Amino acid sequence: MIEKLIQQLKKANPHHIPDESVLTACFDYRQLKKNEILLDFHTVCRHYYFVNKGALRIFFLNDGKEYTSWFAFDNYFFTELESYTGASSSKYCIVAIEDTEILQITKTDMERLLVEYDWWKDFLLYNQEQIIIKLIESVKSFQAQTAQDRYEKLFRHPEFIQRTKQKDLSSMLGVTRHSLSRLRKKSDNNKVAIEQLFSFSAMITLCHNQQIKNMEKENFFKDEKHSFSPMDSYRWIEQGVFGYLQEKSVLNDGEQSKFRDIYYQKFESALHRVEHLITSDPDRGNVSFVLTTVATFESFLALGITENKAILLTDDCINKPMYNYLVHGIKKQFDESADPFRTLVQSSKDREENYFGNSFEFERPIDDEYGYVLHIKRCLFHETLKVLDRRELQPILCKMDLAWINGIDHERHGMQFVRPVTFATGNTCQFWFIRREKLNKMEPG
């Protein structure tokens, strides 16, 4: 139960190896059912808490009305600081909003670790720095951003959207529930644009497309906000898997809990086997996307699901959550482009250069005003699956491209797409985009 905490400690200082036996002796494991209170009003907080799995809401009362201060999700290390440091009655309540597992440590053990172990000092300093940064960002957002801006910023953290109640989220944002509904509706187009970034083969991306900055309601992509990385995309896809399982009730409650535990174990085990493939930050995000697919599949197998059914379920979990958003978003982009073909080509080139890195190798045998042909000679996704001996999952990865491909209207957008071979069917992958104008000239008569 201590493995996730150790991973967080290593983030603070990879050169200091924490002592697992010491942590196990200092931390107590505790399970909370949904709606169970971890810390109640007017009680003294005597622990720091690490969220091993699940989600908690921290809130206070004002004139009898609840106001959400924050949510604590997986890997969050926190306490009610005022009560903890001063041994005073808490002004806050902390409650589980789903079945949750935590590790808790007393003040006595905290102080002993600080005195005896540098790796604990590093972690606590790192954790406090992150909390202060978030606090400053929160203050700045309320001073300088609109409610719409604050809501759209949450798209970087999909757990806020997927795992919280609307009334709780609205109070954290400082808006009414009615206003939040309005903000969600207004942000639909932005969500479409964000989820287009999941298309791992990347013929279409809005991140580096200057046209999208001029489109109505696309202010979310101005300035630094448009630079989504492979790690951002991986996190969204991973959250999409868990969200789909919960929304569609694919597993019962007991199986869902087991699935999460197995998933993280499978992910970490696979990561150790392919670590040698990772040579850059983009590589880490792109490999993590593949590991999400592999870990999802192997978790279904571990639950006793047959291989054929596990492949179908994995396909659904990876591809269905964003399919409609991708199709509709791509249609919108091309509908508003003066030259959809040129928009596509430039988006592809930008993404090839900025998103994939040196672990992919591209050739462009045709690149002119009538056609764009891309040969992917080396694919990190494919190499990762080969190392893990899970090449049967390649079609699932390739299928993700169909979402944005199906967003192309051949007649309206004036271009034709052909994909004659993929890594699922051969040793290379090819994308052919041709202007309809060229095809018409080639047709007899």
N, C-alpha and C positions, 0 to 999 in steps of 0.2 A: 504493500500500500504506500510505500515511501518513495517509489521510483519517480513519480512525477515531480515531487518536491526536489529530488536530487537533480533532475533535469533543469529546474529553475535555478538552483544553486550554481550549476555549471555555467549558466548564461552570465551570471555576475562575474565569475572569474574562472575560465576554462582550465587554468593552470593549478587551481586549488581543488583537490579531490576531497569531497566531503566524506566523513566517516558514517557509513550507513548504520552501523550498530549504535553509534551515539545518537543519531536522529531517531531511530526506532525506540530507544529508551526514553527520549524526551517528549515525543509526540504521542498523544492518545488519539485513537481512531473513533469516529462517531458517525452514526447514520441518522439522517433526518428524513422524515416523511414530508410530502408536500403539505404546506401550510403549518408545519411544526416550527415553533419559535426557538431560535438559537440564543438570542439575548432579548430579554423583555425590558420594557420601560421600568425605570426606578430600581433596577438591579445593578450591581457592580460588575463591570467587565473584567475578568481575571485572566483572559487568554488572548493570544494571537491565533488567527484561524487561517488555514490553508484549504482552499476548495479543491479537493481531489477530483470531484465530479459533481456536476449539478449547478444550481443557481440559487442565489439569495438576494433578497431585497432589503435595503437599509432605508428606513423611513422615520419621520418624526411627526408629531401632532402640533397643530396650531389652531386654536379655537375649535378643537374637536375634529378638525379635518386632517387627513393624512397627506403628507408630502414626501415623495420619494427623493432621497438624496443620491442614491447610486444603486447599481446592481453588481454583485460579485459572482463571476462565472468561473469556469475551470481555470486552475492555476493561479487564482488571485490570493494574495497573502495580505491580511488586513486585521484591524481591530477597531473598536470604538475608542479612539485614542484618548479623548478627554476623560472618560470613565476609567480607562485602563491605567493611565499615568497618575491620576489623582485619587484613585480608589473611591470615586464619587458615583452617585446614582446616575444611570444612563438616561440621556434625553432621547435616545433612539431605540428602535426595535429592529431586530434582524430576524427575518423569517424566510424559510425555504419556499421557493415558488415552484419547485419540482423536487422529486426524490433526490437527496443530496448526500454526498459523503465528504466529511471534512477531517482534517488533522488539526488538533489544537495543542498549544504549548503554554504552560504557565509562565508567569512573570519571573519566577525563581529560576526556572530552566533557561528562559531566554537570557537572563543576566549571566548565568553560568557559561552558556555557550559563547557569549560575547567576550568574556574574560579569557576563555581557554582556546578558542578556535578562530583563526584569521578568516577562514572561509565563511564563517557565519557573519563576521563583521562586514565582509565584502557584500554578502547577500543582503543584509539589512540596509546597508548604505545604498546599494543599487535599488532595492525595493522602495525606499523612502524617496529617492530621487525621482523614480517613475511616478509616484503618487503626487509629488509636488508639481511635476510637469503637467500632469493631468488636471490638478487643481488650478494652475495658472491658465491652462487652456480653457477650462470651464468658465473662469471669471471673464476672460477675454471674449469668449463666445457670447456671454450674456450682455457684455458691454458694447460689442461691435458687430454682432451678427443678428440677423433676423431669425424668427422662429423657423422659417423655411430653411435657412442655411444650417441651423442646428440640427434639424431633422435629417436633411440630406447627408450631413456629415456622418450620421449613424450608419449609412450604407457601408462604411469602411469596417463596421463591426456588426455583422448580420445577426449575431446572437441577440442584440437589443430588439431587432424587429421580430425575430422568430420565436423568442422564448419569454417574452414579457406580455403582460396584459396592457391593453390600450390605455386604461385609466391610470396605470402606474407609470407608463412611459410619458403620458401627457403631463403628469405632475412633475416629473423630472425635467422635462423641457420647458416647463412654465407656461403651458397653454391648456385650454380646455379640451375635453374629449372631442367636442364638435370641431374645434380648430384643428386638432390632430387628424381627424378624418379628412378635413379639407386639404391639409398639408400632404397627406398620403396620396390623395387623388391627383394633386398638382404635381407630385413627384413621380408619377407613373412613367413619364417619358424618360426621366433621368434614370430610373431603375432599368428601363429597357437598355439605355446606353451603357450602363455599368455592366450589365450581364452579357453584353456583346463581347466584353473583354475576355470571357471564358473560352472563346473559340481558340483552342490551342494551336491549330494549324495557321491561324492568323492571316487569312486573306483579307479579313475585314477588321479594322480597329479604329476606334474613334480617338484614341489617346493622342495620336500625332496628326490627326486630320484637321487642318486649319479650318475647313468649311464648317465643321460641326460647332466651332466656337461662335459662329454667326447664326446658328439656328435658334429659334425661339425656345426658351425654357432649358437651354443646355449650359447655363452659367456654371453648373457644377464642375465642368471640365476646364474652367479658366485657371490660369496661374499654375500653381504646383499641384492642384487637385487632379489633373488629368493623367499623371504619371503612374498609372497602375502597373505594378510589377508582377512577374510570375508568382511570387509568394502571395500577393494580394489575391490573385485569381485562384490559387490553390485553396486558400482559406475559405473563399466564398463557395467553391465547389464542395469542400468538406462539410461546411455548414449545410449546404443544400442536401447532402446525403442524409444527415441526421434529421433535417426538417422534413424531408420526403417520407422517411420511415415513420415519423410521428404523425404527420398529416394524413397519410394513407393507411395508418394502422397496419403496416406490413407485418409487424411482430407484436406479441402481447407485451404487457408492461415488464414482466420478468425477463423476457427475451431481449427487450430493448436495452435493459440495464446490462445484461451479459454481453450484448453486441458491442456496446461502447468499450467495455473492458477489453474484450478480445481484439477489437479494432485497433486500439492504441498499442497493444502488445504486438500485433502483426505488423503495424506500421513501423515501430521501432526496430523490430527484428529485420524487416526488409531493408530499412535504411542502412543498417550496419553492413549489409551485403553489397550495397551499391554506392557506398560512400566514396569509393575511388572514382566514380564517374563524375563527381561534382567538383568542378574547378572554378566556379564563379557563383555570384548571387542568383543570376537567372537560372543557372543549372539547378540550384537547390529548389527553387520554386517549381520548375518544370518536372524534376524528378519527384517532388512531393505530390504533384498531381497524379503521376502514374502510381505512386505508392497508395494514394487514396483509393484508386480503382482496385489495386491488388488486395489491400487490406479489407476493403468492403467485401470482395468476393470470398476471401479466405475466412472472414468472420461468418458469412452465411454457411460455408462448409462446416465450420466448427460447431454450428448450432444444429447440425444434422440434416441440413437441406441438401438435396441432390445437386450434382454438378450442373446439370442442364438448367434447373430452376435457379440455381445461384447465379449463373451467367445472365439469365433474363432479369433477375432482381437487381443485379449490379448495373446492368444497362439502364434500367429504369431510374435507379438512384443517381447515376452520373448524368444522364442526358435529359430526363424529363423535367427537372426543376426549372431549367432555363430555356427550354426549346421555344416556347411561344414568344418569350421576350426577345430572343435572338431573331426569329423570323420577322416579327413586327418591327423591331428596331432597324434591321437591315433594310426593309422596305421603305421605312421612313427616311433613312439616310439617302438612299438612291432616288427616291421620289423628289427630294429637295435639292438634288445635285444637278448642276447644269450639264455635267458630263459624267454619268455613273461609271462608265468604263475607266476613265482616267482617275476618278476617285478611288476605285477599287485597286488599281495598279499602284498608286502612290501609297495607299494604306498598307498594302502588302509589303512594299519595299521598306517602309518605315518600321513595320513590325519585325521583318526579317533582320533588320539591322539592330534594333533597340531592345527587342524582347527575347530573342532566342539565344544569342551569344554564339561562341565558337564551337559549341557541341552539336551544332547543326551545320550541314553543308548544302548550299543551294547553287543551282545552275539555272541560267535563263537563256535557253537557246533561241527564243523568240521574244523580243521586247520592242515593239514598234506601235504605231498609232492604231493598228488593226488587231494586234494580238499580243497576249502575254502568256508565256508558257514557263512554268516553274517546275524544275526537277529537284526534289529533295533527295540528295544522295546519301546523306547521313542524318539520322533522326535519333535524338537522345531518348525519346519516348520508347522507340523500338528497341534500342540497346538496353534500356533498363528492364524491359520485359524479358529480353533474352537472358540476362544475368539471373533474373528471378525465376526463369523457366515457366513464364506465364504468357506465352505468346498467343494462347487461345483468347486472351482479353484484348488483343489488338483491334478487332472490329469495333469494340465499344469505344475506343479512343477515336478511331477513324469516323465513327458514326456522328460524333459531336459536330463535325463540319457540315453535316447535312442540314443542320438548323439554319445556319446563315446562308448556305447554298439555296435552300428553299425560299429564302427571302428575295431572290432575284426573279423578277418578272421579265422573261425574255423579250416580249414585245415592248413593254413600257420602258424598260431600262436599256434596250438595244444591245444586249450582249448574250452570248451563249456560253455555258460552262460544260466542260467534259472532264471527268477524272478517270482515265483509262486504267490506272493501276494504283494500288495503295500498298503499304507495308503489310496489310492484312492478307493481300493476295499475291504479293511479289516481293522483290528485294529493293524496291524504290517506291517513290510516291510522286505522282505528277498532277499538276493542275493546269488546265488549258482554259483560258478566257479569250473569246474572240468576239469582235464587234459583229452585230447582226448585219451591218452594212457590208462588211467583207463577205459574209456568207451569201448575201443576196447577189453580190457581183459574181460569185463563183457558181451560182445555180444556173443551169442551162435555160435558154429561152428568154 
